[in-house]
Amino acid sequence: MNELTDLTLREASELVHHRSVSAVELAEATLTRIERTEPLIHAFASLRADRALDDARAADEELEQGSWHGPLHGIPVGVKDLLYTDDQPTEAGSKVLAGFHPTYNATVVNKLRQSRAILVGKTVTHEFAFGQNVPDTRNPWRLDCYPGGSSAGSGAAVAARSLFGSIGTDTGGSVRTPAAVNGIVGLKPTYGRVSRYGVIPLSPSLDHVGPLARTVEDCALLFQAICGFDALDPGSVDVPSPDFVAALNGDIKGVRIGVDAGYFLYEQVTDAVRRAVESAIVKLSELGAVRIDVNIPELEWSTTVGNVTTLVDAGAWHRKRLRSRLLDYHPGTRRMLELGELVPGYHYVMVQRVRTLIRNAVRQAFTVNRLDALIGPTIPITAPPLDQLSVNRFDDKVPGALSTLIHHGYPASVTGLPAISVPCGFSEDGLPIGLQLIGRPFDEKTLFRVGQAYERVTRWYTRKPVLE
């Protein structure tokens, strides 16, 4: 049954819908795959195997009665261990929340269940998504390499064919980076498009919840299910949600794509990544897209703005727990949270003013140049070896330093714009490379359309890691 796990989400959905394969068969194949991959990649914080099979049986019964709840019906998925689940612990990768059982679900979890997706388990995150500890999760393409940011468990599980899709969170790139280094697709939606109710925060003004999947269409199917206004989330925005899947398969003739080479192709971008991204831009041009060279110098402030905002926001949220559970935090996480409490108030205010300048500059660049998207590498490098990873280093000159890994992630986060990462090639040593597209507010459908047009003619998604 393992060949079932090689299907895309869309392919599996069609089989379940037409009852060529049962939801139980799909769940059993997924759980078998997890048994084989999990000893190697450690992507799951917890599993709910028996309950998943019960849910799959219920999904099959509904299909037998003629009730189909959409393309996620009977599809095994996972969610990051920051999202509340009322039937599983939510521990956020920390001893601080060991054994914590929420009494309600995150809105996104409820939406997945309403879609009759089969929640298989919770995926591994860095402690409170802060990235200062290094979990056991491994990159399925090379086990000694970085598996991505705090949504690494979600990314690695999807890449390893242990899930058909998963949900992550993204503050400075933690959906897009795992997508890039694991050779899959990840979307950070527009700020406010997906509810964060029932999601443990890192930085409320920067946090986003988004899907990871193997193809652009799969990502769109997941996004369609989880997006929408939620009065329980004060940051939620009430805007119409179009049929994102229907927007696929269109041509991209005349789509205007901005290239800020000074920022997104700066000197720390490796040769392999630069070649892959420039080749992708040429390919998009051949498909009818129009390249527009732009210069947005204000983007250089994005990392500083993102880092300071995250430090202060996280320090404020953890203030009481730090005083009561100090020794239960990982030392690196504790130091960063304590640092957040030491940032002077006027620094935080100044950073928010600069954040406004960045937003205005990006908005002007989109308006003046009539852009549909900005394009560049998702991250400047391929997955660094874990022994070169330094989450406590903020020096752009060090390949494995945190600032290198988040340099391209923060612009979309501090502006709240939607951004997608799609595979665009591999390095000579076989590591995936990600292409990032940043779009207009609430225009995820254009990102899906451009991403799928590129995916259709390159088909990088058909490659898969070999786990033996």
C-alpha positions in Angstrom: 0.0 0.0 0.0 3.0 2.3 0.2 2.5 3.5 -3.4 -0.6 5.3 -2.1 1.6 7.6 -0.1 3.4 8.6 -3.3 0.2 10.2 -4.6 -0.4 13.9 -4.5 -3.2 15.1 -2.2 -5.3 15.8 -5.3 -4.7 12.3 -6.7 -5.5 10.7 -3.4 -8.6 12.8 -3.1 -10.0 11.8 -6.4 -9.5 8.1 -5.5 -11.3 8.5 -2.2 -14.1 10.6 -3.7 -14.8 7.9 -6.3 -14.4 5.2 -3.8 -11.5 3.5 -5.7 -9.6 3.7 -2.4 -11.1 3.9 1.0 -10.1 6.5 3.6 -9.1 3.6 5.9 -6.7 2.2 3.2 -5.2 5.7 2.9 -4.8 6.1 6.6 -3.3 2.6 7.0 -0.8 3.3 4.2 0.1 6.6 5.9 0.6 5.0 9.3 2.7 2.3 7.7 4.8 4.9 6.0 5.3 6.8 9.3 6.5 3.6 11.0 9.2 3.4 8.3 10.2 7.0 8.1 9.8 8.2 11.7 12.9 6.4 13.1 14.9 8.4 10.6 13.3 11.9 10.5 11.5 12.3 13.8 8.9 14.6 12.4 6.1 13.9 14.9 5.6 15.2 18.4 2.7 12.8 18.9 0.5 10.5 16.9 -3.2 9.6 17.1 -3.2 6.4 15.1 -6.2 4.7 16.5 -8.3 7.8 16.4 -7.2 8.5 12.9 -8.4 5.1 11.8 -11.7 5.7 13.6 -12.0 9.1 11.8 -11.2 7.4 8.5 -13.9 4.8 9.0 -16.4 7.6 9.7 -15.3 9.4 6.6 -15.9 6.2 4.6 -19.4 5.8 6.1 -20.3 9.3 5.0 -19.1 8.6 1.5 -21.2 5.4 1.4 -24.2 7.6 2.4 -23.5 10.0 -0.5 -22.0 12.7 1.7 -18.7 14.2 0.5 -17.2 17.2 2.3 -14.7 18.3 -0.3 -11.2 17.4 -1.5 -9.8 16.9 2.0 -12.4 14.2 2.8 -10.4 11.2 4.0 -7.0 12.7 3.5 -4.3 12.2 6.2 -2.8 15.5 7.4 -0.8 16.9 10.3 -0.6 20.1 12.3 2.2 21.8 14.0 2.4 21.3 17.8 1.4 24.9 18.4 -2.2 24.4 17.4 -4.6 23.4 20.2 -6.2 20.0 19.8 -8.7 18.8 22.4 -7.8 15.1 22.0 -4.0 15.4 22.0 -1.4 17.2 24.0 -0.2 20.6 22.8 3.3 21.0 24.2 5.0 23.4 21.8 8.2 21.4 22.0 8.7 22.6 25.6 8.8 21.1 29.1 6.9 24.2 30.2 3.7 22.8 28.6 4.4 19.1 29.2 1.2 17.2 29.4 -1.0 20.2 28.5 -4.4 19.1 27.1 -6.4 22.0 25.7 -10.2 21.8 26.2 -10.9 23.2 22.7 -9.4 23.1 19.2 -7.7 25.8 17.2 -10.0 27.2 14.5 -7.8 25.7 11.8 -8.1 22.3 13.4 -11.9 22.6 13.5 -11.9 23.6 9.8 -9.8 20.6 8.9 -12.2 18.3 10.8 -15.2 20.0 9.2 -13.5 19.1 5.8 -13.2 15.5 7.1 -9.4 15.6 6.8 -7.9 12.8 8.9 -5.6 14.4 11.6 -2.8 11.8 12.0 -0.7 13.7 14.5 1.1 16.8 15.7 4.4 17.7 14.1 7.6 18.8 15.8 8.4 22.4 16.5 11.3 24.3 18.0 10.4 25.3 21.6 7.6 27.8 21.3 8.6 28.2 17.6 11.6 30.3 18.8 14.3 28.3 17.1 16.8 28.3 19.9 16.8 24.6 20.5 17.5 22.0 17.7 14.9 19.1 17.8 15.7 15.7 16.5 13.8 16.2 13.2 16.0 15.5 10.2 15.9 16.5 6.5 14.7 13.5 4.4 17.0 14.5 1.5 20.1 14.3 3.8 19.7 13.4 7.4 22.7 15.4 8.5 21.2 18.7 7.1 18.9 21.3 8.5 15.2 20.4 8.0 13.9 24.0 8.2 12.6 26.4 10.8 10.1 25.8 13.5 7.7 24.1 11.1 10.4 21.6 10.2 8.3 18.6 11.4 5.5 19.5 9.1 7.9 20.1 6.1 9.9 16.9 6.7 6.8 14.7 7.1 5.3 16.0 3.8 8.6 15.5 1.9 9.0 12.0 3.3 5.5 11.0 2.1 4.4 10.5 5.7 1.6 13.1 5.2 -0.3 14.4 2.2 -0.2 17.9 3.7 0.4 19.7 7.0 -0.1 23.0 8.7 2.7 25.2 10.0 3.2 28.7 11.4 5.4 31.4 9.9 6.7 34.4 11.8 10.0 35.0 9.9 9.8 32.2 7.3 9.0 29.1 9.3 6.6 27.7 6.6 8.6 28.9 3.6 12.0 27.7 4.8 11.0 24.1 5.6 9.3 24.1 2.2 12.5 25.2 0.5 14.9 22.9 2.2 12.5 19.9 1.9 11.6 20.4 -1.7 7.9 21.0 -1.2 5.4 24.0 -1.4 4.6 26.3 1.5 2.4 29.3 1.7 2.5 32.2 4.2 -0.9 33.8 3.6 -1.7 37.5 3.9 -1.8 38.6 7.5 -5.4 38.0 8.8 -6.4 35.6 6.1 -6.1 32.5 8.3 -7.3 32.4 11.9 -4.7 32.1 14.7 -7.2 31.4 17.4 -6.0 28.5 19.5 -2.4 28.8 18.2 0.3 29.5 20.7 1.8 32.8 19.6 5.4 33.8 19.1 4.8 37.4 17.8 1.2 38.2 17.4 1.8 41.0 14.9 4.0 38.7 12.7 2.5 35.3 13.2 0.8 33.5 10.2 -0.7 30.0 9.9 -0.1 28.3 6.5 -0.2 25.0 4.6 2.7 22.8 3.3 2.1 20.3 0.6 3.9 18.6 -2.3 2.4 20.6 -5.1 0.9 24.0 -5.7 -2.5 22.6 -6.2 -2.3 20.5 -3.0 -1.3 23.7 -1.1 -4.2 25.6 -2.6 -6.6 22.8 -1.6 -5.4 23.0 2.0 -5.5 26.8 2.0 -9.0 26.8 0.7 -10.1 24.7 3.7 -8.5 26.8 6.4 -8.8 30.4 5.3 -11.7 32.7 6.2 -12.7 35.3 8.8 -12.8 34.3 12.4 -14.2 36.7 15.0 -12.3 34.9 17.7 -9.0 36.1 16.2 -8.6 39.9 16.7 -6.2 40.0 13.7 -8.6 38.3 11.4 -9.7 40.3 8.3 -13.2 39.8 6.7 -12.5 39.6 3.0 -14.0 37.4 0.4 -12.3 34.0 -0.2 -12.3 33.2 -3.9 -12.0 29.7 -5.3 -8.3 29.4 -5.2 -8.2 26.1 -7.0 -10.3 27.4 -9.8 -7.7 30.1 -10.4 -5.1 27.4 -11.3 -4.2 26.2 -14.7 -4.3 29.7 -16.2 -1.6 31.3 -18.3 0.7 33.9 -16.8 1.1 36.1 -19.9 1.6 39.7 -18.8 2.1 38.9 -15.1 4.6 41.5 -13.9 7.3 40.0 -11.6 9.7 42.3 -9.7 13.3 41.4 -9.1 15.2 43.3 -6.4 18.6 41.8 -7.1 20.3 44.0 -4.5 18.3 42.4 -1.7 17.1 38.9 -2.9 20.2 38.1 -4.9 22.8 39.7 -2.6 26.3 38.5 -2.1 25.4 35.7 0.4 23.3 33.9 -2.1 25.2 30.8 -3.1 26.0 30.1 -6.7 23.7 27.0 -6.9 20.8 29.0 -5.5 21.5 32.0 -7.8 21.6 29.8 -10.9 18.4 28.0 -10.0 16.5 31.2 -9.3 17.8 33.0 -12.4 16.9 30.0 -14.5 13.4 30.0 -13.0 12.9 33.7 -13.8 13.9 33.0 -17.4 11.4 30.1 -17.5 8.7 32.3 -16.2 9.6 34.9 -18.9 9.3 32.2 -21.5 5.8 31.5 -20.2 4.8 35.1 -20.7 5.7 36.8 -17.4 7.4 40.2 -17.6 10.5 40.8 -15.5 10.7 44.2 -13.9 13.9 45.2 -12.1 13.2 47.1 -8.9 15.2 48.6 -6.0 13.6 48.8 -2.6 16.5 49.8 -0.2 14.1 49.8 2.8 14.0 46.0 2.6 17.5 46.0 4.3 15.8 46.9 7.6 13.4 43.9 7.5 15.6 41.5 9.6 16.2 44.1 12.3 12.5 45.0 12.5 11.5 41.4 12.5 14.0 40.3 15.1 13.2 43.2 17.6 9.5 42.8 17.2 9.7 39.0 17.8 12.0 39.4 20.8 9.7 41.9 22.5 6.4 40.2 21.7 7.7 36.8 22.8 9.2 38.2 26.0 5.9 39.8 26.8 3.9 36.6 26.2 6.2 34.5 28.3 6.8 37.0 31.1 4.8 35.2 33.8 5.9 31.7 32.8 9.5 32.7 32.9 9.1 33.7 36.5 7.3 30.5 37.5 8.9 27.9 35.2 12.3 29.4 34.4 14.3 26.1 34.6 11.8 24.3 32.3 12.8 26.4 29.3 15.7 25.4 27.1 18.7 27.7 28.0 18.8 29.3 24.5 15.1 30.0 24.5 15.3 31.4 28.0 18.1 33.8 27.1 16.2 35.1 24.1 13.0 35.7 26.1 15.0 37.5 28.8 16.7 39.6 26.1 13.2 40.6 24.8 12.4 42.0 28.2 15.5 44.2 28.1 14.7 46.0 24.8 13.9 49.6 25.7 10.4 50.7 24.9 11.5 53.5 22.6 13.5 51.0 20.5 10.3 49.0 20.0 8.4 52.1 19.0 11.2 53.1 16.6 11.2 49.7 15.0 7.4 49.8 14.4 7.9 53.2 12.7 10.5 51.7 10.5 8.2 48.8 9.8 5.7 51.3 8.4 8.4 52.8 6.2 9.1 49.3 4.8 5.4 48.6 4.1 5.0 52.0 2.4 8.1 51.4 0.2 7.0 48.0 -0.8 3.5 49.2 -1.6 4.9 52.0 -3.7 7.1 49.6 -5.6 4.1 47.4 -6.4 2.0 50.4 -7.4 4.6 52.3 -9.5 5.8 49.2 -11.3 2.4 47.6 -11.5 3.8 44.5 -10.0 1.9 41.2 -9.4 4.7 39.7 -7.3 8.3 40.0 -6.1 10.6 37.0 -6.8 13.8 35.7 -5.3 15.2 32.7 -3.5 13.3 31.5 -0.5 16.5 31.4 1.5 20.0 32.3 0.2 21.5 28.8 0.7 20.6 25.2 0.6 20.1 23.3 3.8 23.3 23.7 5.9 24.8 20.7 7.7 23.4 20.6 11.3 26.9 20.9 12.7 27.3 24.2 10.9 23.9 25.5 12.1 24.1 28.4 14.6 20.8 29.7 15.8 22.6 32.1 18.2 24.6 33.8 15.4 23.2 36.8 13.7 26.1 37.3 11.3 25.1 37.3 7.6 28.6 36.1 6.7 28.1 32.8 8.4 26.2 30.3 6.1 24.4 28.5 8.9 23.7 31.6 11.0 20.1 32.4 11.8 20.2 35.8 10.1 21.2 34.2 6.8 18.2 31.7 7.0 15.7 34.4 7.8 17.0 37.2 5.6 14.6 36.6 2.8 11.7 35.6 5.1 11.1 38.7 7.0 10.1 41.2 4.2 6.8 39.3 3.6 6.2 38.9 7.4 6.8 42.6 8.4 4.6 43.8 5.5 1.9 41.1 6.0 2.0 40.2 2.3 1.3 36.6 1.1 4.4 34.6 0.0 4.8 31.1 -1.5 7.8 28.9 -1.8 8.0 26.4 -4.7 10.8 24.0 -5.6 13.0 25.3 -8.4 15.9 22.8 -8.6 18.6 21.0 -6.7 22.2 21.7 -5.9 25.0 19.5 -7.2 24.9 17.5 -3.9 21.2 16.9 -4.3 19.7 19.4 -1.9 16.4 21.2 -2.8 16.3 24.9 -3.7 13.2 27.1 -3.1 11.8 30.0 -5.2 9.8 32.6 -3.3 7.0 34.8 -4.7 5.6 37.6 -2.6 2.3 39.0 -3.8 -0.3 41.7 -3.3 -2.4 41.7 -0.2 -5.1 38.9 -0.3 -3.9 37.9 -3.8 -2.8 34.4 -3.0 -4.6 33.2 -6.2 -2.0 34.9 -8.4 0.8 33.3 -6.4 -0.8 29.9 -6.9 -1.3 30.6 -10.6 2.3 31.6 -11.2 3.7 28.9 -9.0 1.7 26.2 -10.8 2.6 27.5 -14.2 6.3 27.1 -13.3 5.7 23.8 -11.6 3.9 22.4 -14.7 6.9 22.9 -17.0 9.6 22.0 -14.5 8.1 19.2 -12.4 10.6 19.4 -9.6 7.9 18.1 -7.3 8.1 14.6 -8.9 11.5 14.0 -7.3 11.4 12.4 -3.8 14.0 11.6 -1.2 15.2 8.1 -0.7 14.9 7.0 2.9 16.4 3.6 3.6 
